[in-house]
Structures are given as C-alpha cells and as structure tokens.
Amino acid sequence: QKGYSFESGVSSGTFEPSNFSVNYYLTAMLFIVFDIEIVFLYPLAVNLDRLGTFGFIELCVFVAVLAIGYVYIWRKGALEWR
C-alpha cells in the first residue's frame, strides 16, 4: 500500500513496543552497581598481603559501605518484585 510508512518489515501501525516493568530496570541497575563494586573488591582481596594493615582497614571499610548500601535498598523495598 502506497502512502504508509514501512520499517524493518513491520507496519508502523501494528508495532507496539514491549513493556518492561520498572522493577526489571531497577533490579538490573542494582545488579550492575553491586557487580561493579565486586570488581573493585577483587584486586584488594588479591593484594591484601602486600597492602598490610592499611589495606585490611580499607577492605573492611569498603565491605561495610557495601553492606550498608545493601541493607538500605533492602529496607526501602527495592528488592521486592511488585
């Protein structure tokens, strides 16, 4: 039919974007944040013997901040799928 737009083999009048729940995106963002924190934690754990006491204290502070963040999002209900 002439006069109608046609893109990617799908008529533009029949295409509806798929709807994802906001909880899906929130869970994905939280996963990325905590995954990146684990990536930063790995080099500290591997080189802990070279870093000494200061490295151990830094590691403990980092894990404490990570735990506080986890408890915060848990209490806010961000981990519940509604």
C-alpha positions as CSV (number, residue, x, y, z in Angstrom):
1,Q,0.0,0.0,0.0
2,K,1.4,3.3,-1.0
3,G,1.4,6.2,1.4
4,Y,2.1,4.1,4.5
5,S,5.4,4.0,6.3
6,F,7.1,0.7,6.4
7,E,10.2,0.0,8.5
8,S,12.1,-3.2,9.2
9,G,9.4,-5.4,7.7
10,V,6.8,-4.3,10.3
11,S,4.0,-2.0,9.5
12,S,4.3,1.1,11.8
13,G,0.6,0.9,12.7
14,T,0.8,-2.6,14.2
15,F,4.1,-2.3,16.1
16,E,3.8,-1.8,19.8
17,P,7.0,-1.6,21.9
18,S,7.3,-4.3,24.5
19,N,6.6,-3.1,28.0
20,F,9.1,-3.9,30.7
21,S,8.3,-3.5,34.4
22,V,10.1,-0.7,36.2
23,N,11.2,-3.4,38.7
24,Y,13.1,-5.1,35.9
25,Y,15.2,-2.0,35.2
26,L,15.7,-1.3,39.0
27,T,16.9,-4.9,39.5
28,A,19.2,-4.6,36.5
29,M,20.7,-1.3,37.8
30,L,21.2,-2.7,41.3
31,F,22.9,-5.7,39.8
32,I,25.3,-3.5,37.8
33,V,26.1,-1.4,40.8
34,F,26.9,-4.3,43.1
35,D,28.7,-6.1,40.3
36,I,31.0,-3.2,39.7
37,E,31.7,-3.0,43.5
38,I,32.7,-6.6,43.4
39,V,35.1,-5.9,40.5
40,F,36.7,-3.2,42.7
41,L,36.8,-5.6,45.7
42,Y,38.7,-8.4,43.8
43,P,42.1,-6.6,43.4
44,L,42.0,-5.6,47.1
45,A,41.5,-9.1,48.2
46,V,44.2,-10.5,45.9
47,N,46.8,-8.0,47.0
48,L,45.8,-7.9,50.7
49,D,49.1,-9.4,51.9
50,R,51.1,-6.6,50.1
51,L,48.8,-3.8,51.4
52,G,49.2,-4.7,55.1
53,T,47.1,-3.2,57.9
54,F,46.0,-0.2,55.9
55,G,44.8,-2.4,53.1
56,F,42.9,-4.5,55.5
57,I,41.2,-1.5,57.1
58,E,40.4,-0.1,53.6
59,L,38.9,-3.5,52.6
60,C,36.8,-3.6,55.8
61,V,35.5,0.0,55.2
62,F,34.7,-0.9,51.6
63,V,32.7,-4.0,52.6
64,A,31.0,-2.0,55.4
65,V,29.8,0.6,52.8
66,L,28.7,-2.2,50.5
67,A,26.7,-3.8,53.3
68,I,25.2,-0.5,54.4
69,G,24.1,0.1,50.8
70,Y,22.6,-3.4,50.5
71,V,20.7,-3.0,53.8
72,Y,19.4,0.4,52.7
73,I,17.9,-0.9,49.4
74,W,16.6,-3.9,51.2
75,R,14.8,-1.8,53.8
76,K,13.4,0.6,51.1
77,G,11.8,-2.5,49.4
78,A,13.8,-2.2,46.2
79,L,14.5,-5.9,46.1
80,E,10.8,-6.9,46.3
81,W,9.1,-7.7,43.0
82,R,5.7,-5.9,43.0
